[in-house]
Amino acid sequence: MFRLILGAILMIFLIAVVGTVILDQFPSLVPLWEEFKMHVVTIYNMSLVKYGAVPTLMIIIAVFILIGSSKKGA
């Protein structure tokens, strides 16, 4: 369990570092990234209003599990 949590934290750190490097190298992507963040926050806020905090967190966890456990077909 500890290994899974540590792996998740390190993956988030890696994504943040790589994302920062990409946005530094390609400044034209910054407006696209800002728009993406705005849409994600809007969807999150709409889900909070409609379902509440706990179901919204369960939906987010379920989406991550679904994406993480999907197998790529041959």
CORNORVEN-V280885 format. One line per field, one symbol per residue. ss: DSSP state (a for helix, b for strand, c for the rest). psi: psi as a letter, one per 30 degrees, with the letter a starting at -180 (. if undefined). burial: + if it has 16 or more other ideal C-beta (glycine too) atoms within 10 Angstrom, else -. A space follows every 10 residues. Layout:
# CORNORVEN-V280885
ss: ???
psi: ???
burial: ???
This chain:
# CORNORVEN-V280885
ss: caaaaaaaaa aaaaaaaaaa aaaaacaaaa aaaaaaaaaa aaaaaaaaaa acaaaaaaaa aaaaaaaaac cccc
psi: eeeeeeeeee eeeeeeeeee eefeeifffe eeeeeeeeee eeeeeeeeee fleeeeeeee eeeeeeefgk kkl.
burial: ---------- ---------- ---------- ---------- ------+--- -----+---- ---------- ----
